[in-house]
Amino acid sequence: MIIDWYTVIFQIINFMILVFLLRRFLYGPVIRAMDEREQKIVQREEDAAEKKDEAEQEARSYRRKTEELAEREKEMFEKARAEAEKEKRELLDQAREEVDESRRRWKDSFEREKKTFIAELRRRIGRQALVVARRCLQDLADARLEELTWNLFLKKLANLPDQELAELKKALQAEGNNITIRSAFQAGSGQVEELKKNLGELVSVPQGELNLQTATDPGLICGLELDAGGYRVAWNIDSYLEDLEEQVLQELEQDISGGEESQAEEVSGDGQPEA
Amino acid sequence: MTINPDEIILFEWGWFKINSTIAFTWLVIFLLTFGSWLVTRRLSSAGKLSRWQNLLEVLVNGIKVQIREVSRQEPGPYLPFVGTLFIFIATANVLAIVPGYVPPTGSLSTTAALAICVFIAVPVFGIASQGVLSYLKQYLQPTFFMLPFNLIGELSRTLALAVRLYGNMMSGTIIVAILLTITPLVFPVIMQALGLLTGLIQAYIFAILAMVYIASASRAHEEIAKKGEE
């Protein structure tokens, strides 16, 4: 018999012991170690995944922050530029306004001065024109002109309106027929006689009763003045000139206030009196 | 020349005797246990592995994978038994390369002992996984009349298991012995190498067959099988 049952039983026991020993010293520890390692690897992978997630999140947040910063920077830059632009515009406006203001002020004062100057000029020109006219007429006035003047005066006297004539009469009566005739030059006797005759006819007073006195007044500028007490009949250029001066000055004032310039020439042109 | 290592008695005291089979089995047990202890007392679960730990891990993992593939079940409960079968037989066979060593697996007593262990383990695992009734019902499949054949099959495959391993190992030893007398040089070395291969294959076959028997007895647990696919 090749099977020795004694050995068989022994071997069965041996095998059982071996199973126990290997389980105790081999499978148990090795499997435990492997499981632990697996666990650790899984753990590590989980950790890694977690860290990766964290890192990605961090990276995302940093990226977002960077973008925000860039955005803010751009915004600030834009704002600063807009402000600078606005400031510049304001300063420019202010400067322009100041320039405008000073220019206007300068222009105003210039205008004012110009006006004053022109007004003064006009006034002087007007006066000067009158002076010239007056002198011219004075120079022109002589005996012959005096004769013409006498004639004109006599004509005026003859054409005296009725109302004035009545006043003249009344004045003569009140003065006792005393009458004074003033002229620029010494009047001729013929002329006086003629006046006496005409006047007598006019006021219905005989020639002998009329007490006519003559006087010279160079300021009359070829004119005559009849003075019968309170009543006066006159014809002379001076009165025209005075009228003219008054009129010219009035117009000049109007021109100055109206700001017209071309009137000055017209005024000087109108300065010639009409005899 | 003795064919049967059981007959080489090394120590005898009354009925108690130590033959070479038992002695070399103890040697194998000691080597395996001591080696495992040496390696596993300093296991690292992280960082660098010692090459011995790596070897053991490869071995254990390999066995686990094989069990899972054959049984389609989670290898946990079967690993110590099936793994030890493989490791013991493989070590016992591989050590045959050492001069003076007589492989215990070359003794029909040893192989019979291992086969008996499998013979007992099959119903133990079967009952543990699906209960006594459910397990016993398997012998009545497909009909009641198949019971004798099932029983015979159970016995005969155990016998075949024992004889296959014994025959292979014994023949290997004997062939080398015979060849040494005919062609003392070179050729026995080749046969030795072939013997190593045969020994490993036999260890693998024995373990796998044991696993197949056990798995077929506990086939009912299909949900574990599915889990085992992972």
Interface residues (C-beta under 8 A of the other chain):
Chain A: I2 I3 D4 W5 Y6 T7 V8 I9 F10 Q11 I12 N14 F15 M16 I17 L18 V19 L21 L22 R23 F25 L26 Y27 P29 V30 I31 R32 A33 M34 E36 R37 K40
Chain B: I3 N4 D6 K17 N19 T21 I22 T25 W26 V28 I29 L32 T33 S36 W37 T40 L43 S44 S45 A46 Q53 L56 E57 V60 N61 L79 P80 F81 G83 T84 I87 F88 P104 S107 L108 S109 T110 A112 A113 L114 I116 C117
